Amino acid sequence: MDLLPIRRAILSVTDKSGLAGFAAFLHENGVELVSTGGTKKAMTDAGLPVTAVDQVTGFPEMLGGRVKTLHPNIHAGILADKDNPEHLSTLESFKLKPFDLICVNLYDFAKAAQAKASLKDAVEQIDIGGPTMLRASAKNFHSILVVPSPVHYEAIVAELKANGMKATLPLRHKMAVETFKATSAYDAMIAGYLGQ
């Protein structure tokens, strides 16, 4: 698929800079917004309609927030190949809708490490669901646009405006590369900290 229409998005971010404007742009252009915890609150406070992730999964956030997005109702919608009729048929059989954009940035592990938090406290800042969504989206860039940082919002908005709310394959490929760089750096930082 060369041009991917953007109709449904998950936003779940630690760095909320630029979030309200980016989310408002998506909403104003007919994109359904799905979100978690603090990100959902920030968007709701900005007057945007947002579907909570637990309405999609049918399960509440649990284990103190450790489990929110780790669910087939989320990941099937991220990993479905939109060029594969069997994948689309499977989604339909389970009454699931695909996602088109995943905007995620990760828990600030570096801040916890620099603050010399105890090992137990620092470990709580190791993001699991975020990297999982990022990597799944980057793997499936033929069918989804992944946004791993606020630094990309401006360029993505410009491209979507220029293409009638459709993301080109070169943009999706570029964002996949940026995503794998980000998750690799994140894991290397954690490994370095734990290996001290």
N, C-alpha and C positions, 0 to 999 in steps of 0.2 A: 504494500500500500504506500503510494507516494505521499498523498495528502490525507492526513488524519484529522477528521472533524473532532473538535474538543467539545464534549457534551457533559462529561461527568468527571469530577476531580476529587482526590483526597489531598487535604492539606494538614500536615502534622509537623510543626516546626518548633524548635527551641529558640532560634533567632527570629524574633517576630518583626524585625525591621522591614518596612515595606509591605508587610503582610496585608494590611487593611486595603491598601490601594490595589494590590495584585488580585486579591480575592474579589474586591468590588468590580474590577474590570471583568473577571470571569463571570460573576453573577449577572452583570449588565448585558453580557453577551450570551445569556441563556444556559450557562454551565451550572449543573447541580453540584453543590459543595457538600462534602462529607468530611468530618473532622473528629478530633479527639480532644479531651480535657481543656487545657489552657488555650490551645489554638482555637478550639470551638468557641470558647468564652470570648476571646479577643475579636473574633469575627462577629459573634452575636452582639457584642458591645458596640461594634461598628454599624449595627443595624442590618446585618446580612442574614438571610435564612440559611441555616446549616443543619444538615442531618447528622446526628451523632453516630459514631462508628457502632455503638452497641445496638442501634436500630437496624444496622446492616447485618451484624453478626448474630443478633438474638441473645447475646451474652453480655453481662456487665463487665466493665474493667475489673480485673481481679489481681490478687497477690500484690497489693499496694501499687498497682499500675504496671507491674511487670508484664501482664498479658492484656493487650488491648486490641491489636491489629493482627495477631497471629491466629488466623482463622481462614478456612476455605472460602467463606463468603467474601473475604477481602482478596485473598491471593488468587482465587480462580478468576476474579474480575481483572486482576493485574496481569496474570500470565497467559490469558487466553490469546491465541493467535487469531486475529480478526480476519486473516486470509484463509483460515482453516474452517470449512463448514462444520466439521465434526466438533471442533472446540465450541463454536457458536451454538450448535445443537445441544451440547452438554450444558452450557450455561442456561439455555432456555429450559431444559428438562428440570433443572434445579431452581428455576425462577430467579436466576442471578443476572445482574446487569454488568457489562464490562466497564472498566475505568479507562479514561483516555489521557489523564494527566495525574501524575503523582508528584506532589511538592513536599519534600521532607528534608529537614536538616537535623543534625543529631545532637543528643545530650552533650553538654559541654564537659567532657571528661578532662580536658586540659585544665579547666578552671579548678576542678576538684583536686587534680594532682598538684597544681601550683599552690593551692591553699593548704597543702600538706594535710589533707583529710586522712583519717585513719583508713587503712586498707579496706575495711568493711564498708565505710562510707563512700570511698572512691569507687568501689566495685558497683555500687548502686547507680553510678553515673555512666556505666557501660550500657549503651543503647543496644537493644536486640531487635525490636520490631522495626525501628527506623532503617537500619542497614538491610534488614530482610526485604522491606518494601523497595528500598533503593536498588538493591541488586536484582530483584525480580523484574523491576521496571526496566533497568538498563539491559538486562538479558533480552527482554521482549520489546526492544526499541522499535522494531518494525510495526508494532501495534500500540505503542504508548509513548507519551512524552514525559520524561523524568526531569524534575527541577531540583537539583541538590543544594542550591544556595540562593539567597536573595540577590547576589551579584548578577544573576541571570534574568531577573524579572524584566528589566527594561528591554533587553533584546528579544525576549520571548513575546512580550506584549506587542512590540513593533512588528514581529514576524506574523503573529496571529492577526493583527489588524490588516496587514498587507495581503493576507491570504484568506480572508473571510472566515476567521476562527478555525483555520486548518493548519496543522503543523507539518512542515515538509520533512521528508526522510533525512536529508542532510542535517537539519536541526536536531532531529531525534537521535541520530547517530552521534553527533557532537556532544549532546547532553549525556548520552550513555558513557562516552569516554570520560567526561568530567566526573560522572558519578562513580565510576570504578576507581578513578584517581582519589576521590574523596574517601571512599570506604577503605581503600588500601592504606591511605595515610592514617585514618582513624584506628584501624587495627594495628598498624605499626606502632603508633603512639601508645596504645594500651599494652602491647607486648613489651615495649621498652620500659614502661612504668612497672609492670608486674615482674619483669626480669631483673630489676635493680637489686 
